[in-house]
């Protein structure tokens, strides 16, 4: 009978349900979610118009939940490659804490809940945009692009760029030039940010069979692409000024921060040894996070303090 | 006399209990969100509408 009891316990354990609440929070990729929430908050404040503070809170909550749901669905689909990469091996599915089917159900339920809540309580156009974002991240990026092309993050980066646009849409009910400017800031920032990471984590991606630019086109080409995208950040950072979303404070900050971004990208490009490359890439990767955070923070400060924005050309 | 089946260890049961509590909190939060949002969306004029 002891054997029978042990067998029952094993089979019930194998059917799942053993993850802690912390494992389910980890499935939502809280660190990514924090950036999603922050950029969405800026989108909410930057948008022309007014939204009731409570509905603004619900909007941010729904965007955070939708972003988290995308993360859970991404972890469900990518559990096999997560298991072989050092950075991701301890995630809840490869570590065995959560069954793949549980993560799938959790992700789908949260996706549906976040979209329905946003649509029913705040704005139908914003909810449709949130649904499209989840679809784009899970189906287009995770299932379609990630394992097929080295340009995966160039196109897939759009998914991470939608949150401020969704928040903007919740306020205005539409997508205009200002929302597109915020979208483009994140969209153009994503490739140099991730390729810097990919250069000093090249072995991880290669082991998992994920075609990142360094292991497909080579390190020299990746460094060139980082430099090109970093140059493109110059006109992109000016877009919030051209659309009348940001003012002098943002302009001053953007010039200084983007100049430093470019200098770091040039250092990566010129690095002659592998050691110097890794060091320069780590510096660029770290600074790129600060660059994005600071630019959005400057817009937020301008809106909160009532500093005037430029007239806008677009 | 057969031994009673113990499908989950005490640790498993503790984890399940914590998850259930978190789920209950989430459901209560959802209830509050829908209630307050309904009040906000309806606004103050709800009592003045024609019946």
Interface residues (C-beta under 8 A of the other chain):
Chain A: X1 X2 X4 X5 X8 X9 X12 X13 X17 X18 X19 X20 X21 X24 X52 X54 X55 X58 X61 X117 X121 X122
Chain B: X2 X3 X5 X6 X7 X8 X9 X12 X15 X16 X18 X19 X22 X33 X34 X36 X37 X40 X41
